[in-house]
Amino acid sequence: MNEIKELRNNDFYSILLFILFKLNSNKEYSSLSRLAYILNVDNLLKLCKFFGGTIIEIPTLNQLEDLCNGLLLYQKVEIEKQDFDTVVKSFNVDAKSRHRLISMYKVIKETIKDYDFNV
């Protein structure tokens, strides 16, 4: 029992989240206990408050990088009015990545067109 008193806050929440995984035998809970070491307690509780009961998938760093490149392409073409083909070539990526970049650009362009930035 004295060991519990010695736990740091993030250790305590990590154990709680691991117990949640064990109680539910749900593989989607298996990595939650690591969140206690990534987020501070306040942010962990906010995450639970806003997304509790929701299954979310966290993007990879590569996915975020691809999205940033798509947004950069959008900025250069739509805002700075640079030539589309020239900008796409400047990314210096293989054909598969170029196709993914252009697909993201199209989705971003369509999404931003309908997005209300005054929310």
N, CA, C and O atoms as a GROMACS GRO file, in nm:
protein
  476
    1MET      N    1   0.082  -0.119   0.000
    1MET     CA    2   0.000   0.000   0.000
    1MET      C    3   0.086   0.126   0.000
    1MET      O    4   0.048   0.225  -0.061
    2ASN      N    5   0.201   0.124   0.067
    2ASN     CA    6   0.289   0.240   0.068
    2ASN      C    7   0.340   0.274  -0.072
    2ASN      O    8   0.370   0.390  -0.101
    3GLU      N    9   0.349   0.172  -0.161
    3GLU     CA   10   0.397   0.196  -0.296
    3GLU      C   11   0.304   0.291  -0.371
    3GLU      O   12   0.350   0.373  -0.451
    4ILE      N   13   0.173   0.282  -0.346
    4ILE     CA   14   0.078   0.370  -0.413
    4ILE      C   15   0.104   0.515  -0.374
    4ILE      O   16   0.094   0.604  -0.459
    5LYS      N   17   0.136   0.539  -0.249
    5LYS     CA   18   0.164   0.676  -0.204
    5LYS      C   19   0.288   0.733  -0.272
    5LYS      O   20   0.301   0.854  -0.287
    6GLU      N   21   0.379   0.645  -0.313
    6GLU     CA   22   0.505   0.689  -0.374
    6GLU      C   23   0.492   0.720  -0.523
    6GLU      O   24   0.583   0.778  -0.582
    7LEU      N   25   0.381   0.683  -0.583
    7LEU     CA   26   0.365   0.702  -0.727
    7LEU      C   27   0.356   0.850  -0.764
    7LEU      O   28   0.295   0.930  -0.693
    8ARG      N   29   0.417   0.884  -0.875
    8ARG     CA   30   0.399   1.018  -0.930
    8ARG      C   31   0.263   1.021  -0.999
    8ARG      O   32   0.206   0.916  -1.029
    9ASN      N   33   0.212   1.140  -1.025
    9ASN     CA   34   0.081   1.155  -1.089
    9ASN      C   35   0.072   1.077  -1.220
    9ASN      O   36  -0.026   1.005  -1.242
   10ASN      N   37   0.173   1.090  -1.306
   10ASN     CA   38   0.164   1.021  -1.434
   10ASN      C   39   0.172   0.870  -1.418
   10ASN      O   40   0.112   0.796  -1.497
   11ASP      N   41   0.246   0.822  -1.318
   11ASP     CA   42   0.248   0.678  -1.291
   11ASP      C   43   0.110   0.629  -1.247
   11ASP      O   44   0.063   0.524  -1.291
   12PHE      N   45   0.046   0.706  -1.162
   12PHE     CA   46  -0.087   0.671  -1.112
   12PHE      C   47  -0.186   0.660  -1.228
   12PHE      O   48  -0.260   0.562  -1.237
   13TYR      N   49  -0.188   0.762  -1.317
   13TYR     CA   50  -0.282   0.759  -1.429
   13TYR      C   51  -0.245   0.651  -1.531
   13TYR      O   52  -0.333   0.594  -1.595
   14SER      N   53  -0.118   0.624  -1.545
   14SER     CA   54  -0.075   0.517  -1.633
   14SER      C   55  -0.129   0.382  -1.584
   14SER      O   56  -0.179   0.302  -1.663
   15ILE      N   57  -0.118   0.360  -1.455
   15ILE     CA   58  -0.170   0.235  -1.397
   15ILE      C   59  -0.322   0.228  -1.413
   15ILE      O   60  -0.376   0.122  -1.446
   16LEU      N   61  -0.390   0.339  -1.389
   16LEU     CA   62  -0.536   0.340  -1.407
   16LEU      C   63  -0.575   0.302  -1.549
   16LEU      O   64  -0.666   0.222  -1.570
   17LEU      N   65  -0.506   0.360  -1.645
   17LEU     CA   66  -0.539   0.332  -1.785
   17LEU      C   67  -0.502   0.189  -1.825
   17LEU      O   68  -0.569   0.128  -1.908
   18PHE      N   69  -0.396   0.136  -1.766
   18PHE     CA   70  -0.360  -0.003  -1.792
   18PHE      C   71  -0.465  -0.097  -1.731
   18PHE      O   72  -0.500  -0.198  -1.792
   19ILE      N   73  -0.514  -0.064  -1.613
   19ILE     CA   74  -0.620  -0.144  -1.551
   19ILE      C   75  -0.746  -0.140  -1.636
   19ILE      O   76  -0.815  -0.241  -1.650
   20LEU      N   77  -0.776  -0.023  -1.693
   20LEU     CA   78  -0.891  -0.012  -1.783
   20LEU      C   79  -0.876  -0.108  -1.900
   20LEU      O   80  -0.972  -0.175  -1.939
   21PHE      N   81  -0.757  -0.116  -1.956
   21PHE     CA   82  -0.730  -0.211  -2.064
   21PHE      C   83  -0.754  -0.354  -2.018
   21PHE      O   84  -0.818  -0.432  -2.087
   22LYS      N   85  -0.701  -0.389  -1.900
   22LYS     CA   86  -0.717  -0.525  -1.848
   22LYS      C   87  -0.863  -0.559  -1.819
   22LYS      O   88  -0.908  -0.671  -1.843
   23LEU      N   89  -0.938  -0.462  -1.767
   23LEU     CA   90  -1.079  -0.485  -1.734
   23LEU      C   91  -1.164  -0.507  -1.858
   23LEU      O   92  -1.259  -0.584  -1.855
   24ASN      N   93  -1.129  -0.438  -1.967
   24ASN     CA   94  -1.211  -0.444  -2.086
   24ASN      C   95  -1.161  -0.543  -2.190
   24ASN      O   96  -1.234  -0.576  -2.284
   25SER      N   97  -1.040  -0.592  -2.175
   25SER     CA   98  -0.981  -0.683  -2.274
   25SER      C   99  -1.000  -0.630  -2.416
   25SER      O  100  -1.026  -0.706  -2.509
   26ASN      N  101  -0.985  -0.500  -2.429
   26ASN     CA  102  -1.004  -0.435  -2.558
   26ASN      C  103  -0.869  -0.386  -2.607
   26ASN      O  104  -0.807  -0.300  -2.544
   27LYS      N  105  -0.822  -0.440  -2.718
   27LYS     CA  106  -0.688  -0.405  -2.767
   27LYS      C  107  -0.675  -0.255  -2.798
   27LYS      O  108  -0.564  -0.202  -2.800
   28GLU      N  109  -0.787  -0.188  -2.824
   28GLU     CA  110  -0.782  -0.044  -2.852
   28GLU      C  111  -0.742   0.036  -2.728
   28GLU      O  112  -0.700   0.151  -2.741
   29TYR      N  113  -0.752  -0.022  -2.610
   29TYR     CA  114  -0.709   0.043  -2.487
   29TYR      C  115  -0.563   0.011  -2.452
   29TYR      O  116  -0.508   0.066  -2.356
   30SER      N  117  -0.500  -0.076  -2.529
   30SER     CA  118  -0.369  -0.130  -2.490
   30SER      C  119  -0.260  -0.024  -2.477
   30SER      O  120  -0.170  -0.040  -2.394
   31SER      N  121  -0.263   0.080  -2.555
   31SER     CA  122  -0.156   0.180  -2.547
   31SER      C  123  -0.196   0.306  -2.471
   31SER      O  124  -0.117   0.400  -2.463
   32LEU      N  125  -0.316   0.309  -2.416
   32LEU     CA  126  -0.360   0.428  -2.343
   32LEU      C  127  -0.271   0.463  -2.225
   32LEU      O  128  -0.253   0.581  -2.195
   33SER      N  129  -0.216   0.364  -2.159
   33SER     CA  130  -0.137   0.393  -2.039
   33SER      C  131  -0.016   0.480  -2.070
   33SER      O  132   0.034   0.550  -1.982
   34ARG      N  133   0.030   0.478  -2.194
   34ARG     CA  134   0.143   0.564  -2.233
   34ARG      C  135   0.105   0.711  -2.239
   34ARG      O  136   0.190   0.798  -2.226
   35LEU      N  137  -0.024   0.739  -2.259
   35LEU     CA  138  -0.068   0.878  -2.265
   35LEU      C  139  -0.036   0.954  -2.137
   35LEU      O  140  -0.012   1.075  -2.140
   36ALA      N  141  -0.035   0.884  -2.026
   36ALA     CA  142  -0.007   0.949  -1.898
   36ALA      C  143   0.134   1.006  -1.894
   36ALA      O  144   0.163   1.097  -1.816
   37TYR      N  145   0.223   0.954  -1.978
   37TYR     CA  146   0.360   1.004  -1.983
   37TYR      C  147   0.381   1.106  -2.095
   37TYR      O  148   0.484   1.174  -2.099
   38ILE      N  149   0.285   1.115  -2.185
   38ILE     CA  150   0.294   1.209  -2.297
   38ILE      C  151   0.221   1.339  -2.265
   38ILE      O  152   0.268   1.448  -2.298
   39LEU      N  153   0.105   1.326  -2.202
   39LEU     CA  154   0.023   1.441  -2.167
   39LEU      C  155   0.035   1.468  -2.018
   39LEU      O  156   0.052   1.376  -1.939
   40ASN      N  157   0.027   1.595  -1.980
   40ASN     CA  158   0.020   1.620  -1.837
   40ASN      C  159  -0.121   1.582  -1.789
   40ASN      O  160  -0.211   1.560  -1.870
   41VAL      N  161  -0.140   1.575  -1.661
   41VAL     CA  162  -0.267   1.528  -1.604
   41VAL      C  163  -0.385   1.611  -1.652
   41VAL      O  164  -0.489   1.555  -1.688
   42ASP      N  165  -0.371   1.743  -1.653
   42ASP     CA  166  -0.481   1.830  -1.696
   42ASP      C  167  -0.521   1.799  -1.840
   42ASP      O  168  -0.640   1.790  -1.871
   43ASN      N  169  -0.423   1.784  -1.928
   43ASN     CA  170  -0.454   1.755  -2.068
   43ASN      C  171  -0.509   1.613  -2.087
   43ASN      O  172  -0.593   1.590  -2.173
   44LEU      N  173  -0.462   1.521  -2.008
   44LEU     CA  174  -0.516   1.385  -2.013
   44LEU      C  175  -0.664   1.386  -1.974
   44LEU      O  176  -0.746   1.320  -2.038
   45LEU      N  177  -0.697   1.460  -1.870
   45LEU     CA  178  -0.836   1.469  -1.827
   45LEU      C  179  -0.922   1.543  -1.929
   45LEU      O  180  -1.038   1.507  -1.951
   46LYS      N  181  -0.865   1.646  -1.993
   46LYS     CA  182  -0.938   1.716  -2.100
   46LYS      C  183  -0.964   1.622  -2.217
   46LYS      O  184  -1.072   1.622  -2.275
   47LEU      N  185  -0.864   1.544  -2.251
   47LEU     CA  186  -0.880   1.447  -2.359
   47LEU      C  187  -0.995   1.351  -2.328
   47LEU      O  188  -1.079   1.324  -2.414
   48CYS      N  189  -0.998   1.301  -2.206
   48CYS     CA  190  -1.106   1.212  -2.164
   48CYS      C  191  -1.241   1.283  -2.164
   48CYS      O  192  -1.343   1.224  -2.201
   49LYS      N  193  -1.242   1.409  -2.123
   49LYS     CA  194  -1.366   1.485  -2.118
   49LYS      C  195  -1.424   1.503  -2.259
   49LYS      O  196  -1.543   1.482  -2.281
   50PHE      N  197  -1.341   1.543  -2.353
   50PHE     CA  198  -1.390   1.574  -2.486
   50PHE      C  199  -1.404   1.452  -2.577
   50PHE      O  200  -1.490   1.451  -2.665
   51PHE      N  201  -1.321   1.350  -2.556
   51PHE     CA  202  -1.323   1.236  -2.647
   51PHE      C  203  -1.356   1.104  -2.578
   51PHE      O  204  -1.346   0.997  -2.639
   52GLY      N  205  -1.395   1.110  -2.451
   52GLY     CA  206  -1.428   0.988  -2.377
   52GLY      C  207  -1.532   0.905  -2.449
   52GLY      O  208  -1.636   0.956  -2.491
   53GLY      N  209  -1.504   0.777  -2.464
   53GLY     CA  210  -1.597   0.686  -2.531
   53GLY      C  211  -1.583   0.685  -2.683
   53GLY      O  212  -1.649   0.607  -2.751
   54THR      N  213  -1.498   0.772  -2.736
   54THR     CA  214  -1.479   0.782  -2.880
   54THR      C  215  -1.353   0.706  -2.921
   54THR      O  216  -1.251   0.713  -2.853
   55ILE      N  217  -1.361   0.635  -3.030
   55ILE     CA  218  -1.243   0.569  -3.084
   55ILE      C  219  -1.183   0.664  -3.186
   55ILE      O  220  -1.248   0.701  -3.284
   56ILE      N  221  -1.058   0.702  -3.163
   56ILE     CA  222  -0.989   0.790  -3.258
   56ILE      C  223  -0.860   0.723  -3.302
   56ILE      O  224  -0.803   0.641  -3.230
   57GLU      N  225  -0.816   0.759  -3.420
   57GLU     CA  226  -0.688   0.710  -3.469
   57GLU      C  227  -0.595   0.829  -3.480
   57GLU      O  228  -0.630   0.930  -3.541
   58ILE      N  229  -0.478   0.817  -3.423
   58ILE     CA  230  -0.380   0.924  -3.423
   58ILE      C  231  -0.298   0.915  -3.552
   58ILE      O  232  -0.249   0.807  -3.585
   59PRO      N  233  -0.283   1.026  -3.625
   59PRO     CA  234  -0.204   1.019  -3.749
   59PRO      C  235  -0.057   0.997  -3.719
   59PRO      O  236  -0.008   1.033  -3.611
   60THR      N  237   0.012   0.940  -3.815
   60THR     CA  238   0.157   0.923  -3.803
   60THR      C  239   0.225   1.056  -3.836
   60THR      O  240   0.162   1.146  -3.892
   61LEU      N  241   0.350   1.067  -3.802
   61LEU     CA  242   0.426   1.186  -3.838
   61LEU      C  243   0.436   1.201  -3.990
   61LEU      O  244   0.434   1.312  -4.042
   62ASN      N  245   0.447   1.089  -4.061
   62ASN     CA  246   0.451   1.094  -4.207
   62ASN      C  247   0.320   1.146  -4.264
   62ASN      O  248   0.321   1.223  -4.361
   63GLN      N  249   0.208   1.106  -4.206
   63GLN     CA  250   0.079   1.156  -4.252
   63GLN      C  251   0.068   1.307  -4.230
   63GLN      O  252   0.021   1.380  -4.317
   64LEU      N  253   0.114   1.354  -4.114
   64LEU     CA  254   0.112   1.497  -4.087
   64LEU      C  255   0.202   1.573  -4.184
   64LEU      O  256   0.168   1.681  -4.231
   65GLU      N  257   0.319   1.515  -4.213
   65GLU     CA  258   0.411   1.578  -4.308
   65GLU      C  259   0.346   1.587  -4.446
   65GLU      O  260   0.356   1.690  -4.513
   66ASP      N  261   0.280   1.480  -4.489
   66ASP     CA  262   0.211   1.481  -4.618
   66ASP      C  263   0.103   1.588  -4.622
   66ASP      O  264   0.088   1.659  -4.721
   67LEU      N  265   0.028   1.600  -4.512
   67LEU     CA  266  -0.077   1.702  -4.505
   67LEU      C  267  -0.018   1.843  -4.510
   67LEU      O  268  -0.072   1.932  -4.576
   68CYS      N  269   0.092   1.863  -4.440
   68CYS     CA  270   0.159   1.994  -4.444
   68CYS      C  271   0.206   2.027  -4.585
   68CYS      O  272   0.193   2.141  -4.630
   69ASN      N  273   0.259   1.927  -4.655
   69ASN     CA  274   0.301   1.950  -4.793
   69ASN      C  275   0.182   1.982  -4.882
   69ASN      O  276   0.191   2.068  -4.970
   70GLY      N  277   0.070   1.914  -4.861
   70GLY     CA  278  -0.051   1.945  -4.937
   70GLY      C  279  -0.098   2.087  -4.911
   70GLY      O  280  -0.139   2.157  -5.004
   71LEU      N  281  -0.091   2.129  -4.786
   71LEU     CA  282  -0.131   2.265  -4.752
   71LEU      C  283  -0.032   2.367  -4.809
   71LEU      O  284  -0.072   2.476  -4.851
   72LEU      N  285   0.095   2.333  -4.810
   72LEU     CA  286   0.196   2.421  -4.869
   72LEU      C  287   0.172   2.435  -5.019
   72LEU      O  288   0.183   2.545  -5.074
   73LEU      N  289   0.140   2.325  -5.086
   73LEU     CA  290   0.106   2.330  -5.228
   73LEU      C  291  -0.015   2.421  -5.250
   73LEU      O  292  -0.016   2.503  -5.342
   74TYR      N  293  -0.115   2.406  -5.166
   74TYR     CA  294  -0.234   2.492  -5.174
   74TYR      C  295  -0.195   2.639  -5.160
   74TYR      O  296  -0.238   2.723  -5.238
   75GLN      N  297  -0.114   2.669  -5.061
   75GLN     CA  298  -0.073   2.807  -5.036
   75GLN      C  299  -0.001   2.866  -5.157
   75GLN      O  300  -0.030   2.978  -5.201
   76LYS      N  301   0.095   2.790  -5.211
   76LYS     CA  302   0.174   2.841  -5.322
   76LYS      C  303   0.091   2.861  -5.448
   76LYS      O  304   0.111   2.957  -5.522
   77VAL      N  305  -0.004   2.771  -5.473
   77VAL     CA  306  -0.083   2.778  -5.595
   77VAL      C  307  -0.202   2.873  -5.580
   77VAL      O  308  -0.223   2.960  -5.665
   78GLU      N  309  -0.279   2.855  -5.474
   78GLU     CA  310  -0.404   2.930  -5.460
   78GLU      C  311  -0.386   3.070  -5.400
   78GLU      O  312  -0.460   3.161  -5.435
   79ILE      N  313  -0.290   3.086  -5.312
   79ILE     CA  314  -0.273   3.216  -5.245
   79ILE      C  315  -0.163   3.297  -5.312
   79ILE      O  316  -0.181   3.416  -5.342
   80GLU      N  317  -0.048   3.232  -5.337
   80GLU     CA  318   0.064   3.304  -5.398
   80GLU      C  319   0.057   3.305  -5.551
   80GLU      O  320   0.136   3.373  -5.616
   81LYS      N  321  -0.038   3.230  -5.608
   81LYS     CA  322  -0.063   3.225  -5.752
   81LYS      C  323   0.057   3.177  -5.834
   81LYS      O  324   0.082   3.225  -5.944
   82GLN      N  325   0.132   3.081  -5.776
   82GLN     CA  326   0.243   3.021  -5.850
   82GLN      C  327   0.189   2.913  -5.942
   82GLN      O  328   0.078   2.862  -5.922
   83ASP      N  329   0.267   2.878  -6.043
   83ASP     CA  330   0.227   2.776  -6.140
   83ASP      C  331   0.220   2.638  -6.074
   83ASP      O  332   0.315   2.593  -6.009
   84PHE      N  333   0.106   2.571  -6.092
   84PHE     CA  334   0.081   2.441  -6.028
   84PHE      C  335   0.191   2.341  -6.061
   84PHE      O  336   0.250   2.284  -5.970
   85ASP      N  337   0.220   2.318  -6.190
   85ASP     CA  338   0.318   2.216  -6.229
   85ASP      C  339   0.457   2.246  -6.176
   85ASP      O  340   0.529   2.156  -6.133
   86THR      N  341   0.494   2.373  -6.177
   86THR     CA  342   0.626   2.413  -6.126
   86THR      C  343   0.636   2.385  -5.977
   86THR      O  344   0.738   2.334  -5.929
   87VAL      N  345   0.531   2.418  -5.904
   87VAL     CA  346   0.532   2.396  -5.758
   87VAL      C  347   0.536   2.247  -5.728
   87VAL      O  348   0.611   2.204  -5.640
   88VAL      N  349   0.456   2.167  -5.798
   88VAL     CA  350   0.454   2.022  -5.774
   88VAL      C  351   0.593   1.964  -5.799
   88VAL      O  352   0.640   1.882  -5.720
   89LYS      N  353   0.659   2.006  -5.906
   89LYS     CA  354   0.794   1.956  -5.936
   89LYS      C  355   0.893   1.995  -5.828
   89LYS      O  356   0.989   1.922  -5.802
   90SER      N  357   0.872   2.111  -5.765
   90SER     CA  358   0.965   2.159  -5.663
   90SER      C  359   0.968   2.069  -5.539
   90SER      O  360   1.062   2.076  -5.460
   91PHE      N  361   0.865   1.986  -5.521
   91PHE     CA  362   0.864   1.896  -5.406
   91PHE      C  363   0.961   1.780  -5.425
   91PHE      O  364   0.998   1.715  -5.328
   92ASN      N  365   1.001   1.754  -5.548
   92ASN     CA  366   1.103   1.653  -5.577
   92ASN      C  367   1.073   1.518  -5.510
   92ASN      O  368   1.154   1.466  -5.434
   93VAL      N  369   0.954   1.464  -5.540
   93VAL     CA  370   0.911   1.337  -5.483
   93VAL      C  371   0.885   1.237  -5.594
   93VAL      O  372   0.870   1.274  -5.711
   94ASP      N  373   0.879   1.108  -5.558
   94ASP     CA  374   0.852   1.005  -5.658
   94ASP      C  375   0.706   1.013  -5.706
   94ASP      O  376   0.626   1.088  -5.651
   95ALA      N  377   0.674   0.936  -5.809
   95ALA     CA  378   0.542   0.944  -5.874
   95ALA      C  379   0.429   0.912  -5.776
   95ALA      O  380   0.324   0.977  -5.779
   96LYS      N  381   0.449   0.812  -5.690
   96LYS     CA  382   0.345   0.774  -5.593
   96LYS      C  383   0.320   0.889  -5.494
   96LYS      O  384   0.205   0.922  -5.464
   97SER      N  385   0.427   0.948  -5.444
   97SER     CA  386   0.414   1.059  -5.349
   97SER      C  387   0.354   1.182  -5.418
   97SER      O  388   0.277   1.256  -5.357
   98ARG      N  389   0.391   1.203  -5.545
   98ARG     CA  390   0.336   1.316  -5.621
   98ARG      C  391   0.184   1.300  -5.635
   98ARG      O  392   0.109   1.395  -5.618
   99HIS      N  393   0.142   1.178  -5.666
   99HIS     CA  394  -0.002   1.151  -5.680
   99HIS      C  395  -0.074   1.177  -5.547
   99HIS      O  396  -0.182   1.238  -5.545
  100ARG      N  397  -0.015   1.132  -5.436
  100ARG     CA  398  -0.074   1.153  -5.303
  100ARG      C  399  -0.079   1.303  -5.271
  100ARG      O  400  -0.177   1.352  -5.215
  101LEU      N  401   0.028   1.376  -5.306
  101LEU     CA  402   0.034   1.520  -5.282
  101LEU      C  403  -0.078   1.593  -5.359
  101LEU      O  404  -0.146   1.679  -5.304
  102ILE      N  405  -0.094   1.557  -5.484
  102ILE     CA  406  -0.197   1.621  -5.566
  102ILE      C  407  -0.336   1.586  -5.515
  102ILE      O  408  -0.425   1.672  -5.513
  103SER      N  409  -0.356   1.463  -5.473
  103SER     CA  410  -0.487   1.422  -5.417
  103SER      C  411  -0.518   1.502  -5.291
  103SER      O  412  -0.631   1.547  -5.273
  104MET      N  413  -0.418   1.519  -5.204
  104MET     CA  414  -0.437   1.597  -5.082
  104MET      C  415  -0.469   1.742  -5.115
  104MET      O  416  -0.556   1.804  -5.054
  105TYR      N  417  -0.396   1.796  -5.212
  105TYR     CA  418  -0.419   1.934  -5.254
  105TYR      C  419  -0.565   1.952  -5.296
  105TYR      O  420  -0.629   2.050  -5.258
  106LYS      N  421  -0.617   1.858  -5.374
  106LYS     CA  422  -0.756   1.868  -5.420
  106LYS      C  423  -0.854   1.863  -5.304
  106LYS      O  424  -0.951   1.939  -5.301
  107VAL      N  425  -0.829   1.775  -5.208
  107VAL     CA  426  -0.917   1.765  -5.090
  107VAL      C  427  -0.907   1.893  -5.007
  107VAL      O  428  -1.008   1.946  -4.961
  108ILE      N  429  -0.785   1.942  -4.988
  108ILE     CA  430  -0.765   2.065  -4.911
  108ILE      C  431  -0.836   2.181  -4.980
  108ILE      O  432  -0.904   2.260  -4.914
  109LYS      N  433  -0.821   2.191  -5.110
  109LYS     CA  434  -0.884   2.299  -5.186
  109LYS      C  435  -1.036   2.294  -5.171
  109LYS      O  436  -1.101   2.397  -5.150
  110GLU      N  437  -1.092   2.175  -5.181
  110GLU     CA  438  -1.236   2.159  -5.168
  110GLU      C  439  -1.283   2.187  -5.024
  110GLU      O  440  -1.387   2.248  -5.004
  111THR      N  441  -1.206   2.143  -4.928
  111THR     CA  442  -1.241   2.162  -4.787
  111THR      C  443  -1.234   2.309  -4.748
  111THR      O  444  -1.326   2.361  -4.684
  112ILE      N  445  -1.127   2.375  -4.785
  112ILE     CA  446  -1.109   2.515  -4.748
  112ILE      C  447  -1.214   2.603  -4.815
  112ILE      O  448  -1.256   2.703  -4.758
  113LYS      N  449  -1.255   2.566  -4.935
  113LYS     CA  450  -1.357   2.643  -5.006
  113LYS      C  451  -1.485   2.653  -4.924
  113LYS      O  452  -1.550   2.757  -4.925
  114ASP      N  453  -1.520   2.545  -4.854
  114ASP     CA  454  -1.644   2.540  -4.778
  114ASP      C  455  -1.627   2.568  -4.629
  114ASP      O  456  -1.725   2.565  -4.554
  115TYR      N  457  -1.504   2.596  -4.586
  115TYR     CA  458  -1.477   2.611  -4.443
  115TYR      C  459  -1.502   2.753  -4.398
  115TYR      O  460  -1.462   2.848  -4.465
  116ASP      N  461  -1.569   2.767  -4.286
  116ASP     CA  462  -1.594   2.899  -4.228
  116ASP      C  463  -1.488   2.927  -4.122
  116ASP      O  464  -1.491   2.868  -4.014
  117PHE      N  465  -1.394   3.017  -4.152
  117PHE     CA  466  -1.285   3.047  -4.062
  117PHE      C  467  -1.325   3.140  -3.949
  117PHE      O  468  -1.244   3.169  -3.861
  118ASN      N  469  -1.448   3.188  -3.949
  118ASN     CA  470  -1.494   3.281  -3.846
  118ASN      C  471  -1.563   3.213  -3.729
  118ASN      O  472  -1.631   3.278  -3.650
  119VAL      N  473  -1.545   3.082  -3.717
  119VAL     CA  474  -1.611   3.008  -3.609
  119VAL      C  475  -1.546   3.042  -3.478
  119VAL      O  476  -1.587   2.990  -3.374
   0.00000   0.00000   0.00000
